[in-house]
Amino acid sequence: MKSNHNFGNGIKPVTLKAPKFWFRKKDEVNIPALLLYPLSKFWEYNVRRRAQLGTWEKMPVPVICIGNIVIGGSGKTPVTQAIQCLLKEMGLQPHVVSRGYGGKSKGPIYVSATSTYSEVGDEPILLSKKGPVLVAKDKKRGIYKACENGANVILLDDGFQNTSVAKDLSLVVVDSKILFGNQRVIPSGPLREPIHSGFSRASAIILVNHDKNNISKPINFEFPSNIPIIKATIKPKINLTAWTGKRIIAFSGIAHPEKFHVTLKNLGCEIVGTYNFSDHYPYKKYDIAKLKVNAQSLNAKLVTTEKDFIRIPLSQQADISKLPVQIKFENHAVLKKLLNKILL
């Protein structure tokens, strides 16, 4: 059973998603993209103008930016978590500065044990499990506050297109399957900026694979030879045997739910239903109640992502499993060398 439209008695999950034509092949006939091309050129002009007028101010401590060129779903959050841990292992005190997408707070404010996703967003809460996270719509103010509170290195979450702060290291996260979609700029495609302009500021590319069974599949894109590529794989952080053969209903509100489904299949789960909500969807009590009824009728377990679990009302979290994941870097030494270059 698969559902993007309704589940049960007339309740419909919100399913605002990136349009399919964004992810067609570059040389494929793409009428919607062609019609939107003039607007993309306007977007591109604004991006270029913003970069020209940016202050690019040098910060008091090293700034490591973890971002992407496409909109959403590249694997940026687990990459940030892994680098948080790596920096702490190196004896440093990293603080993450995030804009807190989906949260109401403008900050700068630290994420605490009592913070809610409606205040600070879901990703900062997830990142705060690994160390200090400060939400700030104004990145510069956030960084200065972090420095005042003992940070000696900043992880700038999703600030690659920010022009107010100079970065000492910029890591661009790229999904190995989605890559850059149709390679067109918003709204003709998923690019926040042209690929060449993004690569011109990149220190390295983190190439993330979500499917261990397709890890050897050749990448259909030629990356610049002068930019280091650090390969990484997203893996479940659970007891694999405990999930094998389990009947599962998977639900999520993420940019690319198919990645979540692939991970579950690779665990040996039997997926009997999927429900896809819009990215960062704030679950309501009746959404979860209806999902639980459906799961019971199919004798299945409800499973969602760690990020989604944060957006489920506390009173409804019982009997729902979350699937924690982690990043494993293939060429760990290359990443450590880049970090040492700016930190030592």
N, C-alpha and C positions, 0 to 999 in steps of 0.2 A: 504494500500500500504506500502510495506517495501522494503528498498533498502540498500544493502551494496556495490553495484557494479556500478550502473550508475544512473544518473538522467537526463532525457531529452535527448538532441541530442548529445550523444556520450561523454559527460563530465563524468569523473569517479572520485569520491572522493577517496583519498588515504586511504586504510583500513588496514594498518599494525596493527595487533592485536596479543595479546598473544594467542598462539596455544591452541586449544580446549582440547588437551590431558593433558594440565597442570591442568585442573579442573575436571578430572575424579576422581572417588572414589579411595582411597588409595589401596584397595584390588582388584580393577578392572584390568583385563589384559590390559597392556598398552605398546604395542610394541615400539612406538617412544621413550617413556621414558626409556625403557630398553636399547635401542640402544645408547642413550645419557648418560647412567649411568657413563661410565668412565670419561667423561668430567665433570660430576657433582662432582665426587670424586676429580678431580683436582681443581675445583672451591672451594670445601669445604676445601681442603688443604691450598689454598691461603688465605681464610678467617681466618682460624685458625692461620696461620703463621703471618698474618697482626696483629691479636689481640695480639699475643705473643710479637711482635716487637713494638707495639704501645707505645707512650709516656704517654698517659692518663694524661695529665697535668692538675693540679687543677687551675681553673680560679679565678679571683679576686672577682667575685660575683656568687651567685647560678646559676647553669645551669639546665634548665628543657628541656629535650629532648622529642620531640614528633615524633615518627617514626613508622616503621612497619617492619615485617619480610618478607612479600611478596612484589612483584613488583606492585606498583600503585593501585589506586582505592579503598582504604580502608575507606576513609572519614577523612583523616588526616587534610586537610585544614580547614573544619568547626570546627574540634576539636581545632585546634590552635587558630582560631578566638575566640572561646568561652573562652579559657583560657586567651587570651589577655584581654578580657573584665573582667574576674573574678579577675585577678591580679590588674587591674586598680581600681576595686571596693575596693580592699584591701589596696589601697593607695600606690601601688608600681608603678614603672616606667619600665615596661617590653619593651625590644627591641627584635624583632625577627631577628635571623641570618639565612639566607637561601642561598643555593648555587645558586639559580636562574636558575633552570633547563630550558633549551631552550633559555636562554639569552646569549648574546655575552660577556657581561661585566664580568671581573674576580674580580672586586672590590678590596678592600671593598668600597662600594658606597651605600648611602641611596637611597631608592626609593622615587621619588618626583612626583608631580602632572604632570610633563611632561615626566616621564619615559614611555618607550614603552616595549611591551612584547619581542620584538626582542633584546632589551638591557638587560632587567633584568628577563625575564620570566613572565608567566601569574600569577602564584600563589603569588609571592611577591607583585604584584600590587593589587591583591584581599586582601591580608593580610594587606596592608598598609592603607586600609580604617578603620582599627581598631587601628592603632598606628604605631610607627616607625618600619621600616623594612630595614635591611641592607643586601645587596647581597654580598657574598664573597665566592669564590671558596675555599679559605683557611679559614676554620672555625675559627681557632685560631686568625688570624689577624682580622677577622670580630668581634669577641667577644671583643678583646682589644679596637678596635675602638668604639664599642658600649659603653663600660665602660667609655671611654674618653668623650663621649657625654651624660653622665648622666644616663645610664642604671644601675639599681640596681638589676635586675634579667634578665636573658637571656632565651628566648624561642628558642631552637635549632630546626629548622624545618628540618625534615628528616635527622637527623644526628646520628641515632641509630647505624649504622655500622662504624661511624667515630672513629678512634682509637687515635687521637691526643689530644682529650679533655675529661677530667673526667666529668661525669654527676652527679649532685646531686639528680636528679629524672628522671627516664626514663619511659615514658608512651608509651606502645606499642598499636597502634590502629589496631583492628581486625574487619573485616566485618563479621557479624554474619551468613551470607549466604555463602560467598565464603570461609571463614575461611582460610585454608592454602592449598587449592586446593588438588592436589594429594600428598601433603606433601613431595615433592621431591625438591632438590636444583637445581638451574639453571645449565644447560639448560633442565634437565629432568622435571623440574617443576618450579613453580613461587617463590620458596623460595630464599631469598638473603643469607640465612645461615640456618643451621639446626635448627629446632624448639627448641630443648633442649638448644642449646647455646644462642639463643635469649632470652629464658625465664630466663636463669641464670643471665642476666643483667637487667631484667625488674623489675621496682618498682611496676607497676600496669598495668592492661590490660583495655583499653577502648574498650568495645564490642559494635559496632555500628550496629543498625538496620535501614535499608533504607525503609522498608515496614511496615507501621503501622498496616496493616491487618494481618501480620504474626508475630506479636510481641510475641505471646505466643508459637510459634513453638519451640520445644525442640532443643537445640544445639547439633549437632552430633560430639562433641569433648569433651574430658575430660581435663579441664585445671588444672594445678597444684594447690593444695589446699592452698599453702603458698603465692600465689600471689593474691592481691585484684583484683576483677573484678568490673569495673564501667560501668554499662549499660547506653547506650545513644541511642537516636533516632534522625534521621535527619528529619526535618519538614520544609515545605515551609514557607517562611516569607512573605506571601501575603494575600490579601483578598480572601478567598476561594470561596465565592459565585460569584466573578467576573470571575472565570475561569470555573465554572460548565457548561457543555454542549457546550463549545467552540470547534470548529473544528480546530485541531492543526496539523501542520507539525513540528515534533521534529527533530532537527539536533544537533549533538555534536561530538566533538573530544576528548573523554575521555576514560579511560581504560575499563569501564564497562557501556556502554550506557543504558543497560537494567534497571539499577537503576533509571536513569533519567526518563525513560518511565513509570516505576511503579509509581513514584511520580506524574506524570501527570495524570495517570489513576485514582489514589486515589483522585485527585482533581475533578474528574468527567469530564475530558476532553475527547473529541472524537478524537483519534489520527488517522488521515487519511493518514499519511505518516511518515516514519522515514528514516533518512540519517545518517550513521555512518562513521565518518572520523577517521583517526589515532589519537592517544593520542597527545595532544598539537599541533594539526594541525594548521598551519598558513593560514587562509582563504585568498583566492584571490578574487578580485572584480568579476571575472566571475563566481566563485563558488556561491557567494551570489546572483548575478544577475539571475542565472539560478534557484536557489531556490525560488526567489521571483516570477518568471514566473510560476513555478509549483504551488506555494501557491495561486496565483491569479486564476489559472485555476481550482483549487479545492475549491475556496472560503474558504480558510483556513488561519490561522494565523501562522507565523513562530515563533517558540520558541526554545531557546537554554539555556545553563547553564550560570551562571555568569562568570565562568572562560572562556568559549568559547567566550562570548561577547567581552572580552578584546582583542581577536585575530581577530576580524572582523575589516576591514578597516573603519575608521571614516566616510568616505563618503558613506558607505553602511549600517550603523547601524540603519537608520530610518526604521520604520515599522517592527522591530524585537523585540520581547519581550524576556526578560531574567527571569529565574526562580531562585530567591534568596532562599537559604535554611539556616537553623540554627540547631545547636545541642542542644538537651535538655537532660541533665544528669538525670538519674533515681535516683541514690544515690549520690546526690550532696555533702552530708556531708562527705563521704569517700574521695572524691577528695580534699575537703577543708582541711581535716585533714592531708593528705599527703603534701599539699602545706605548711601548717602552720609548719609542722615538719622541713622543710628545710629553711623556711623564717623567723621564729620568734625565 
